[in-house]
């Protein structure tokens, strides 16, 4: 039985409607997440981590409804891009060039999905939608911290 997606679920699950953009919805979702990150104070771990946790838990729940409505890991569901993007930015200096680099590294790793991220995508429902992006976000976070440690 198809679950109806209410207005709030549609807004958040689609990353403020970026999921309904007919091309590159994940990139647009990540861009909106980056714009939210630009809000003063949002980068603080005591703000960012609770948002990551909240959006992850909510994303698993709403991801189930999006899959029931649109099929396996639908492009309409971009709440996972928010979580992955925000994980990529954790504990980084809030500097424009670092945020832009994080965006591009995150998008690359989200698209390529290096092992084992692609395997997590196979989980059922909202867990599968969220898990691969969490893993790709963690890879991005590690890469960015190593890059800054070595080169900056």
Secondary structure, DSSP 8 states (H G I E B T S, - for coil): ------HHHHHHHTTTTGGGSSS-HHHHHHHHHHHHHTSTTTTSHHHHHHHHHHHHHHHHHHHHHHHHHH-TT-TT--HHHHHHHHHHHTT----HHHHHHHHHHHHHHHHH-TTTHHHHTTSSHHHHHHHHHHHHHHHHHHHHHHHHHHH-
